């Protein structure tokens, strides 16, 4: 039984059922995808599914009849091919990109503004072969730390890397890092942040081109407009930031270098989100440490 699904959706070939509350975000459960999001009580919410690369919504699935626990709502789409779809939510008439999305599409070009609704969550479903990778467990007092900005460290011609401004470019610099004698690499924010936050939150971006002074509002990534679970798409040379960052961590570990990530959480951020975020990066990306601002 499709429960709350209406009969006008016959052209949508995938069955929709009640979800399973196993944490927020879009999670692959066998051949199915479970979508879970926190929605304030009394607000309407629908799951929006798009075919990858298409602007129009293929189907809007109301979540009023989905599994609910507190403010969490969850539904499951059976046998949905994760690689073919992107998603957002419609909450009280506003398009919302999943704050727990593991991959965010739409901001692949650094410094270019994104129109309203231009960001989409992507479902991370591919398994990754860590090839036996594990934590290095370097004693704290023995750490020799080098702090770097992924884009800044590899973008300039003097970096002598092919994949400039990217995780792959940082991987090319591993021999240089080893020569320095470091054993910990601390990276400024590598999650999906809005470097043009003030432009993207303003209506004027629809009418006025970017001026020279507006092209770099927040280069470093210390901004409240962020998706903390998604590696930054503009830092990926391959178009796959998830795999590319995992490759970087694995190769750094092979060379005896731990990975520490910086996170900026604005005042008022829920402690549960911070803990979910840290746990996710440790489990999913094998990072060794964090610095929280």
MOZIBEL-V950965 format. One record per run of one state. SS is the DSSP state (H for helix, E for strand, - for the rest). FROM is the first residue (numbers start at 1). LEN is the number of residues. If there is no record, write none. Layout:
ss: (SS:SS)
from: (FROM:FROM)
len: (LEN:LEN)
This chain:
ss: (-:H:-:E:-:E:-:E:-:E:-:E:-:E:-:E:-:H:E:-:E:-:E:-:E:-:H:-:E:-:H:-:H:-:H:-:H:-:E:-:E:-:H:-:H:-:H:-:E:-:H:-:H:-:E:-:H:-:E:-)
from: (1:7:10:16:19:25:30:32:39:45:52:59:63:67:70:72:78:82:85:92:94:97:103:106:120:123:140:143:145:149:150:156:157:160:167:173:174:181:184:188:191:194:197:201:203:207:212:215:226:232:233:236:241:255:258:264:271:286:289:293)
len: (6:3:6:3:6:5:2:7:6:7:7:4:4:3:2:6:4:3:7:2:3:6:3:14:3:17:3:2:4:1:6:1:3:7:6:1:7:3:4:3:3:3:4:2:4:5:3:11:6:1:3:5:14:3:6:7:15:3:4:1)
